[in-house]
């Protein structure tokens, strides 16, 4: 895995992707890209994020879709849904929080178990085989979903272990723990 893209949009919850991003930025030889619906995306709290709007996804190995209040509008945005559908069914994709609703609406969760923010379990149910409640990570093979906001850190470390192994996981988990000390 050499290229990871993070899909952002207006009213995204920044922590949803920053937790995953922090783990991934510590890998060597991996390109990280912030892509999204607009060149300048403003999150739920007013933070502006620069992104490549709807670039081609050729060469991207993993797509991470965070959540936030902006997912509600995107669930009905045909351009966004077509873009997420263009990802296909053979590459890895992950979500945090209500990003799972976008994965589900785009057809990536059909027949799979998934999780999301606890307040959106009922909204996720039509899109997947089973909503797994009260867990932080659901790994369904090529699709991994994470629960509420703080699970983004868990997802980042989970993806490191899954795709780069135990040694990299241990190294990055230790580095993250040391940087989080007061």
C-alpha positions in Angstrom: 0.0 0.0 0.0 1.6 3.2 -1.2 -1.1 5.9 -1.4 -3.8 6.8 1.1 -6.5 9.4 0.4 -8.7 11.1 3.0 -12.0 12.4 1.7 -13.2 15.7 3.3 -16.3 17.8 2.8 -18.0 20.8 4.4 -18.9 20.2 8.0 -16.6 17.2 8.4 -15.5 16.3 11.9 -11.8 16.9 11.6 -10.8 14.5 14.4 -12.4 11.7 12.3 -9.7 11.9 9.8 -6.8 13.4 11.8 -6.7 10.3 14.1 -6.2 8.0 11.2 -3.9 10.5 9.4 -1.6 10.7 12.4 -0.9 7.0 12.4 -0.5 6.9 8.6 1.9 9.9 8.5 4.3 7.9 10.5 4.7 5.2 7.8 7.6 5.6 5.4 7.1 5.5 1.7 3.4 6.2 1.9 1.8 9.2 0.0 -1.0 10.9 1.9 -3.6 13.0 0.0 -6.4 15.1 1.3 -9.1 15.0 -1.3 -12.7 16.2 -1.1 -15.7 18.0 -2.5 -14.1 21.4 -2.7 -10.7 23.0 -2.8 -11.3 24.7 0.6 -13.4 22.7 3.1 -14.5 24.2 6.4 -15.1 21.7 9.2 -17.9 21.8 11.8 -15.9 24.2 14.0 -14.7 26.6 11.3 -11.3 25.1 10.6 -10.4 25.4 6.9 -8.8 22.4 5.2 -7.2 22.4 1.7 -8.2 19.5 -0.5 -8.0 18.3 -4.1 -11.6 18.4 -5.3 -12.7 15.0 -6.8 -9.4 13.9 -8.3 -9.0 10.7 -10.2 -8.5 7.8 -7.8 -6.1 5.8 -9.9 -3.1 4.8 -7.8 -4.8 5.3 -4.5 -4.7 2.1 -2.4 -6.8 3.1 0.6 -9.6 5.6 0.9 -10.7 6.9 4.3 -14.0 8.6 4.6 -14.6 10.5 7.9 -17.9 11.6 9.3 -19.6 14.8 10.5 -22.7 16.8 10.0 -21.9 17.2 6.4 -22.6 13.6 5.6 -26.3 14.3 5.8 -26.2 16.5 2.6 -23.8 14.2 0.9 -26.1 11.1 1.3 -28.3 12.8 -1.3 -25.5 14.3 -3.5 -25.5 12.2 -6.7 -22.1 13.5 -7.8 -20.5 12.5 -4.5 -22.1 9.1 -4.4 -21.0 8.4 -8.0 -17.5 9.4 -7.0 -17.5 7.0 -4.0 -19.0 4.2 -6.2 -16.2 4.7 -8.7 -13.8 3.4 -6.0 -15.0 -0.1 -7.0 -15.1 -3.3 -5.0 -11.5 -4.4 -5.1 -9.6 -1.8 -3.1 -9.6 -1.1 0.6 -11.9 1.6 2.0 -12.5 2.7 5.6 -14.8 5.1 7.5 -15.0 6.8 10.8 -18.3 7.7 12.5 -21.0 8.8 10.0 -18.7 8.4 7.1 -20.1 4.8 7.1 -23.4 6.3 5.9 -21.7 7.5 2.8 -20.0 4.2 2.3 -23.4 2.5 2.7 -25.2 4.8 0.4 -22.6 4.2 -2.2 -23.1 0.4 -1.9 -19.8 -0.5 -0.2 -21.5 -2.1 2.9 -23.9 -4.4 1.1 -23.9 -7.8 2.9 -21.4 -6.7 5.5 -21.3 -5.9 9.1 -20.5 -2.2 9.9 -20.6 0.4 12.7 -21.0 4.1 13.0 -21.7 6.8 15.5 -24.0 5.5 18.2 -26.6 8.1 17.3 -26.8 6.9 13.6 -27.2 3.1 14.1 -30.7 3.2 12.7 -29.7 5.3 9.7 -26.9 2.8 8.9 -29.2 -0.3 9.1 -30.6 -0.1 5.6 -27.1 -0.1 4.0 -25.5 -3.2 5.6 -26.3 -6.7 6.7 -25.8 -5.9 10.4 -25.1 -2.8 12.4 -22.6 -3.8 15.2 -23.3 -1.6 18.2 -21.0 -0.5 21.0 -17.7 -1.4 19.3 -14.9 0.9 18.0 -13.9 -1.1 14.9 -15.6 -3.5 12.6 -13.2 -5.2 10.1 -15.2 -6.7 7.2 -12.2 -7.5 5.0 -11.6 -4.8 2.4 -14.0 -2.5 4.3 -13.3 -1.3 7.9 -15.7 1.0 9.8 -15.0 2.8 13.0 -17.5 4.1 15.6 -17.7 7.6 17.1 -15.1 10.3 16.8 -12.4 9.1 19.1 -12.3 5.7 17.4 -10.3 7.4 14.5 -7.1 6.8 16.5 -8.0 3.2 16.9 -8.8 2.9 13.2 -5.4 4.4 12.3 -3.6 1.9 14.4 -5.8 -1.0 13.2 -5.1 -0.2 9.6 -1.3 0.0 10.3 -1.4 -3.4 11.9 -3.6 -4.9 9.2 -1.6 -3.6 6.2 2.0 -3.1 7.6 2.1 -5.7 10.4 2.7 -6.0 14.1 6.2 -4.4 14.2 5.1 -1.2 12.5 2.0 -1.2 14.7 4.0 -1.4 17.8 6.5 1.3 16.6 3.7 3.7 15.7 1.6 3.0 18.7 4.6 3.8 20.9 5.4 7.0 19.0 1.8 8.2 19.3 1.8 7.4 23.1 5.0 9.3 23.6 3.7 12.3 21.7 0.5 12.4 23.7 2.1 12.6 27.1 1.5 15.8 29.1 
